[in-house]
Amino acid sequence: MFFANADPRVLGYLGRALSLEFSAVQQYTTQARLAASWGLAAASERLQAEATEENEHVSRIIGRMLALGVAPNASQLRPVRLGRSLHELLLRDRELELALVQLYGDATRHCARMGDHDNRMFFETLLEEERAHGAELARWIEELEAASAQVVAPERAGGRR
């Protein structure tokens, strides 16, 4: 039996983080398989790499919870959100990454207010990593949109003749 000796709000942030990170692993893994079924091998590999990174976050959160004397319990996984194109998948992923950034930002600010340096640093590290994931997703989305615009533009130009 574990006995928590930590701020209940910190434990709440850790529990929500665990649920969101498990949700991200599930979503990225599912999307990787879907992309593979569409013949998008490079996208599939990239999405699977994201799942692996999020799984590393899961491991770190579990370690943190155990160090604080709490048994991990991801109580609410979000449903996997799919789409009919890679672009739609990435838009769904961006929403999940934004939720993680919001959570880690809130947790970091709370820990700073409470003078909890160790947990602030823990959440701040995750916050920076999720911001980086969000930036990578934004670039990928922009690349897809730019490629799509290049495909659409010649069709429109051809129709004006």
ChimeraX commands (.cxc) that place a marker at each C-alpha (Angstrom):
marker #1 position 0.00,0.00,0.00 radius 0.5
marker #1 position 1.26,3.46,-0.89 radius 0.5
marker #1 position 0.76,6.54,1.24 radius 0.5
marker #1 position 1.05,9.81,-0.59 radius 0.5
marker #1 position 2.88,12.61,1.11 radius 0.5
marker #1 position 2.49,15.14,-1.67 radius 0.5
marker #1 position 0.29,18.08,-2.57 radius 0.5
marker #1 position -3.07,16.65,-3.71 radius 0.5
marker #1 position -3.15,19.05,-6.66 radius 0.5
marker #1 position 0.24,17.81,-7.85 radius 0.5
marker #1 position -1.07,14.26,-7.62 radius 0.5
marker #1 position -4.13,15.34,-9.60 radius 0.5
marker #1 position -1.93,16.88,-12.30 radius 0.5
marker #1 position 0.11,13.69,-12.46 radius 0.5
marker #1 position -3.03,11.55,-12.78 radius 0.5
marker #1 position -4.41,13.72,-15.58 radius 0.5
marker #1 position -1.01,13.75,-17.27 radius 0.5
marker #1 position -0.85,9.97,-17.15 radius 0.5
marker #1 position -4.31,9.68,-18.70 radius 0.5
marker #1 position -3.50,12.19,-21.45 radius 0.5
marker #1 position -0.12,10.64,-22.24 radius 0.5
marker #1 position -1.64,7.14,-22.43 radius 0.5
marker #1 position -4.32,8.65,-24.69 radius 0.5
marker #1 position -1.58,10.10,-26.89 radius 0.5
marker #1 position 0.22,6.74,-27.11 radius 0.5
marker #1 position -3.04,5.06,-28.10 radius 0.5
marker #1 position -3.90,7.76,-30.65 radius 0.5
marker #1 position -0.47,7.91,-32.30 radius 0.5
marker #1 position -0.18,4.11,-32.44 radius 0.5
marker #1 position -3.63,3.77,-34.00 radius 0.5
marker #1 position -2.92,6.54,-36.48 radius 0.5
marker #1 position 0.43,4.97,-37.39 radius 0.5
marker #1 position -1.35,1.72,-38.25 radius 0.5
marker #1 position -4.00,3.61,-40.22 radius 0.5
marker #1 position -1.36,5.58,-42.15 radius 0.5
marker #1 position 0.42,2.30,-42.95 radius 0.5
marker #1 position -2.84,0.87,-44.29 radius 0.5
marker #1 position -3.09,3.94,-46.56 radius 0.5
marker #1 position 0.39,3.20,-47.92 radius 0.5
marker #1 position 1.97,6.18,-46.12 radius 0.5
marker #1 position 5.02,4.38,-44.73 radius 0.5
marker #1 position 7.00,7.52,-43.83 radius 0.5
marker #1 position 4.03,9.07,-42.03 radius 0.5
marker #1 position 3.38,5.79,-40.25 radius 0.5
marker #1 position 6.97,5.66,-39.00 radius 0.5
marker #1 position 6.82,9.27,-37.86 radius 0.5
marker #1 position 3.55,8.71,-35.98 radius 0.5
marker #1 position 4.94,5.56,-34.36 radius 0.5
marker #1 position 8.00,7.56,-33.25 radius 0.5
marker #1 position 5.61,10.05,-31.61 radius 0.5
marker #1 position 3.89,7.15,-29.81 radius 0.5
marker #1 position 7.28,5.99,-28.54 radius 0.5
marker #1 position 8.12,9.48,-27.25 radius 0.5
marker #1 position 4.77,9.77,-25.49 radius 0.5
marker #1 position 5.29,6.32,-23.97 radius 0.5
marker #1 position 8.56,7.61,-22.51 radius 0.5
marker #1 position 6.54,10.38,-20.87 radius 0.5
marker #1 position 4.19,7.73,-19.45 radius 0.5
marker #1 position 7.17,5.93,-17.94 radius 0.5
marker #1 position 8.54,9.12,-16.38 radius 0.5
marker #1 position 5.15,10.08,-14.93 radius 0.5
marker #1 position 4.73,6.61,-13.43 radius 0.5
marker #1 position 8.21,6.89,-11.92 radius 0.5
marker #1 position 7.33,10.29,-10.47 radius 0.5
marker #1 position 4.08,8.99,-9.00 radius 0.5
marker #1 position 5.86,6.04,-7.40 radius 0.5
marker #1 position 8.51,8.37,-5.98 radius 0.5
marker #1 position 5.72,10.42,-4.39 radius 0.5
marker #1 position 4.17,7.29,-2.90 radius 0.5
marker #1 position 1.20,6.96,-5.25 radius 0.5
marker #1 position 0.17,3.96,-7.30 radius 0.5
marker #1 position -0.35,5.08,-10.92 radius 0.5
marker #1 position -3.89,4.98,-12.21 radius 0.5
marker #1 position -4.81,6.38,-15.62 radius 0.5
marker #1 position -8.51,6.71,-15.02 radius 0.5
marker #1 position -9.80,8.30,-18.20 radius 0.5
marker #1 position -8.39,7.70,-21.65 radius 0.5
marker #1 position -9.66,9.94,-24.38 radius 0.5
marker #1 position -11.16,8.19,-27.39 radius 0.5
marker #1 position -8.88,7.89,-30.39 radius 0.5
marker #1 position -9.65,10.62,-32.91 radius 0.5
marker #1 position -9.11,9.65,-36.52 radius 0.5
marker #1 position -9.69,11.33,-39.84 radius 0.5
marker #1 position -10.00,10.64,-43.53 radius 0.5
marker #1 position -6.58,12.05,-44.41 radius 0.5
marker #1 position -3.15,12.51,-42.87 radius 0.5
marker #1 position -3.93,16.22,-42.55 radius 0.5
marker #1 position -7.04,15.46,-40.48 radius 0.5
marker #1 position -5.07,13.07,-38.26 radius 0.5
marker #1 position -2.47,15.72,-37.55 radius 0.5
marker #1 position -5.10,18.31,-36.71 radius 0.5
marker #1 position -6.50,15.90,-34.11 radius 0.5
marker #1 position -3.00,15.32,-32.76 radius 0.5
marker #1 position -2.43,19.05,-32.43 radius 0.5
marker #1 position -5.52,19.29,-30.21 radius 0.5
marker #1 position -4.15,16.57,-27.94 radius 0.5
marker #1 position -0.71,18.19,-27.78 radius 0.5
marker #1 position -2.33,21.54,-26.90 radius 0.5
marker #1 position -4.21,19.86,-24.04 radius 0.5
marker #1 position -0.92,18.47,-22.74 radius 0.5
marker #1 position 0.79,21.86,-23.03 radius 0.5
marker #1 position -2.09,23.47,-21.12 radius 0.5
marker #1 position -1.97,20.83,-18.38 radius 0.5
marker #1 position 1.80,21.01,-17.95 radius 0.5
marker #1 position 1.69,24.81,-17.96 radius 0.5
marker #1 position -0.96,24.80,-15.23 radius 0.5
marker #1 position 1.00,22.24,-13.21 radius 0.5
marker #1 position 4.24,24.19,-13.57 radius 0.5
marker #1 position 2.60,27.43,-12.43 radius 0.5
marker #1 position 0.96,25.69,-9.46 radius 0.5
marker #1 position 4.24,24.15,-8.34 radius 0.5
marker #1 position 6.00,27.52,-8.71 radius 0.5
marker #1 position 3.34,29.20,-6.52 radius 0.5
marker #1 position 3.74,26.46,-3.90 radius 0.5
marker #1 position 7.54,26.62,-3.93 radius 0.5
marker #1 position 7.71,22.98,-5.06 radius 0.5
marker #1 position 10.94,23.13,-7.06 radius 0.5
marker #1 position 11.29,19.41,-7.84 radius 0.5
marker #1 position 7.80,18.97,-9.26 radius 0.5
marker #1 position 7.99,22.33,-11.04 radius 0.5
marker #1 position 11.13,21.16,-12.83 radius 0.5
marker #1 position 9.51,17.81,-13.65 radius 0.5
marker #1 position 6.44,19.44,-15.20 radius 0.5
marker #1 position 8.48,22.17,-16.87 radius 0.5
marker #1 position 10.60,19.57,-18.67 radius 0.5
marker #1 position 7.46,17.81,-19.94 radius 0.5
marker #1 position 6.00,21.19,-20.93 radius 0.5
marker #1 position 9.03,22.03,-23.07 radius 0.5
marker #1 position 8.99,18.59,-24.71 radius 0.5
marker #1 position 5.28,18.89,-25.53 radius 0.5
marker #1 position 5.80,22.39,-26.91 radius 0.5
marker #1 position 8.48,20.92,-29.16 radius 0.5
marker #1 position 6.06,18.16,-30.26 radius 0.5
marker #1 position 3.45,20.82,-30.98 radius 0.5
marker #1 position 5.92,22.82,-33.05 radius 0.5
marker #1 position 6.90,19.70,-35.02 radius 0.5
marker #1 position 3.23,18.96,-35.69 radius 0.5
marker #1 position 2.63,22.55,-36.79 radius 0.5
marker #1 position 5.52,22.30,-39.27 radius 0.5
marker #1 position 4.22,18.97,-40.59 radius 0.5
marker #1 position 0.73,20.42,-41.01 radius 0.5
marker #1 position 2.18,23.44,-42.83 radius 0.5
marker #1 position 4.17,21.16,-45.15 radius 0.5
marker #1 position 1.03,19.19,-46.01 radius 0.5
marker #1 position -0.98,22.34,-46.57 radius 0.5
marker #1 position 1.75,23.82,-48.78 radius 0.5
marker #1 position 1.97,20.60,-50.81 radius 0.5
marker #1 position -1.82,20.55,-51.13 radius 0.5
marker #1 position -1.86,24.17,-52.31 radius 0.5
marker #1 position 0.73,23.35,-54.98 radius 0.5
marker #1 position -1.44,20.49,-56.23 radius 0.5
marker #1 position -4.61,22.59,-56.25 radius 0.5
marker #1 position -3.05,25.66,-57.88 radius 0.5
marker #1 position -2.16,23.99,-61.21 radius 0.5
marker #1 position -5.66,22.51,-61.43 radius 0.5
marker #1 position -7.21,25.94,-60.97 radius 0.5
marker #1 position -4.81,27.50,-63.43 radius 0.5
marker #1 position -5.64,24.81,-65.96 radius 0.5
marker #1 position -9.35,25.44,-65.55 radius 0.5
marker #1 position -9.00,29.13,-66.52 radius 0.5
marker #1 position -7.77,28.51,-70.01 radius 0.5
marker link #1:1,2 radius 0.2
marker link #1:2,3 radius 0.2
marker link #1:3,4 radius 0.2
marker link #1:4,5 radius 0.2
marker link #1:5,6 radius 0.2
marker link #1:6,7 radius 0.2
marker link #1:7,8 radius 0.2
marker link #1:8,9 radius 0.2
marker link #1:9,10 radius 0.2
marker link #1:10,11 radius 0.2
marker link #1:11,12 radius 0.2
marker link #1:12,13 radius 0.2
marker link #1:13,14 radius 0.2
marker link #1:14,15 radius 0.2
marker link #1:15,16 radius 0.2
marker link #1:16,17 radius 0.2
marker link #1:17,18 radius 0.2
marker link #1:18,19 radius 0.2
marker link #1:19,20 radius 0.2
marker link #1:20,21 radius 0.2
marker link #1:21,22 radius 0.2
marker link #1:22,23 radius 0.2
marker link #1:23,24 radius 0.2
marker link #1:24,25 radius 0.2
marker link #1:25,26 radius 0.2
marker link #1:26,27 radius 0.2
marker link #1:27,28 radius 0.2
marker link #1:28,29 radius 0.2
marker link #1:29,30 radius 0.2
marker link #1:30,31 radius 0.2
marker link #1:31,32 radius 0.2
marker link #1:32,33 radius 0.2
marker link #1:33,34 radius 0.2
marker link #1:34,35 radius 0.2
marker link #1:35,36 radius 0.2
marker link #1:36,37 radius 0.2
marker link #1:37,38 radius 0.2
marker link #1:38,39 radius 0.2
marker link #1:39,40 radius 0.2
marker link #1:40,41 radius 0.2
marker link #1:41,42 radius 0.2
marker link #1:42,43 radius 0.2
marker link #1:43,44 radius 0.2
marker link #1:44,45 radius 0.2
marker link #1:45,46 radius 0.2
marker link #1:46,47 radius 0.2
marker link #1:47,48 radius 0.2
marker link #1:48,49 radius 0.2
marker link #1:49,50 radius 0.2
marker link #1:50,51 radius 0.2
marker link #1:51,52 radius 0.2
marker link #1:52,53 radius 0.2
marker link #1:53,54 radius 0.2
marker link #1:54,55 radius 0.2
marker link #1:55,56 radius 0.2
marker link #1:56,57 radius 0.2
marker link #1:57,58 radius 0.2
marker link #1:58,59 radius 0.2
marker link #1:59,60 radius 0.2
marker link #1:60,61 radius 0.2
marker link #1:61,62 radius 0.2
marker link #1:62,63 radius 0.2
marker link #1:63,64 radius 0.2
marker link #1:64,65 radius 0.2
marker link #1:65,66 radius 0.2
marker link #1:66,67 radius 0.2
marker link #1:67,68 radius 0.2
marker link #1:68,69 radius 0.2
marker link #1:69,70 radius 0.2
marker link #1:70,71 radius 0.2
marker link #1:71,72 radius 0.2
marker link #1:72,73 radius 0.2
marker link #1:73,74 radius 0.2
marker link #1:74,75 radius 0.2
marker link #1:75,76 radius 0.2
marker link #1:76,77 radius 0.2
marker link #1:77,78 radius 0.2
marker link #1:78,79 radius 0.2
marker link #1:79,80 radius 0.2
marker link #1:80,81 radius 0.2
marker link #1:81,82 radius 0.2
marker link #1:82,83 radius 0.2
marker link #1:83,84 radius 0.2
marker link #1:84,85 radius 0.2
marker link #1:85,86 radius 0.2
marker link #1:86,87 radius 0.2
marker link #1:87,88 radius 0.2
marker link #1:88,89 radius 0.2
marker link #1:89,90 radius 0.2
marker link #1:90,91 radius 0.2
marker link #1:91,92 radius 0.2
marker link #1:92,93 radius 0.2
marker link #1:93,94 radius 0.2
marker link #1:94,95 radius 0.2
marker link #1:95,96 radius 0.2
marker link #1:96,97 radius 0.2
marker link #1:97,98 radius 0.2
marker link #1:98,99 radius 0.2
marker link #1:99,100 radius 0.2
marker link #1:100,101 radius 0.2
marker link #1:101,102 radius 0.2
marker link #1:102,103 radius 0.2
marker link #1:103,104 radius 0.2
marker link #1:104,105 radius 0.2
marker link #1:105,106 radius 0.2
marker link #1:106,107 radius 0.2
marker link #1:107,108 radius 0.2
marker link #1:108,109 radius 0.2
marker link #1:109,110 radius 0.2
marker link #1:110,111 radius 0.2
marker link #1:111,112 radius 0.2
marker link #1:112,113 radius 0.2
marker link #1:113,114 radius 0.2
marker link #1:114,115 radius 0.2
marker link #1:115,116 radius 0.2
marker link #1:116,117 radius 0.2
marker link #1:117,118 radius 0.2
marker link #1:118,119 radius 0.2
marker link #1:119,120 radius 0.2
marker link #1:120,121 radius 0.2
marker link #1:121,122 radius 0.2
marker link #1:122,123 radius 0.2
marker link #1:123,124 radius 0.2
marker link #1:124,125 radius 0.2
marker link #1:125,126 radius 0.2
marker link #1:126,127 radius 0.2
marker link #1:127,128 radius 0.2
marker link #1:128,129 radius 0.2
marker link #1:129,130 radius 0.2
marker link #1:130,131 radius 0.2
marker link #1:131,132 radius 0.2
marker link #1:132,133 radius 0.2
marker link #1:133,134 radius 0.2
marker link #1:134,135 radius 0.2
marker link #1:135,136 radius 0.2
marker link #1:136,137 radius 0.2
marker link #1:137,138 radius 0.2
marker link #1:138,139 radius 0.2
marker link #1:139,140 radius 0.2
marker link #1:140,141 radius 0.2
marker link #1:141,142 radius 0.2
marker link #1:142,143 radius 0.2
marker link #1:143,144 radius 0.2
marker link #1:144,145 radius 0.2
marker link #1:145,146 radius 0.2
marker link #1:146,147 radius 0.2
marker link #1:147,148 radius 0.2
marker link #1:148,149 radius 0.2
marker link #1:149,150 radius 0.2
marker link #1:150,151 radius 0.2
marker link #1:151,152 radius 0.2
marker link #1:152,153 radius 0.2
marker link #1:153,154 radius 0.2
marker link #1:154,155 radius 0.2
marker link #1:155,156 radius 0.2
marker link #1:156,157 radius 0.2
marker link #1:157,158 radius 0.2
marker link #1:158,159 radius 0.2
marker link #1:159,160 radius 0.2
marker link #1:160,161 radius 0.2
view
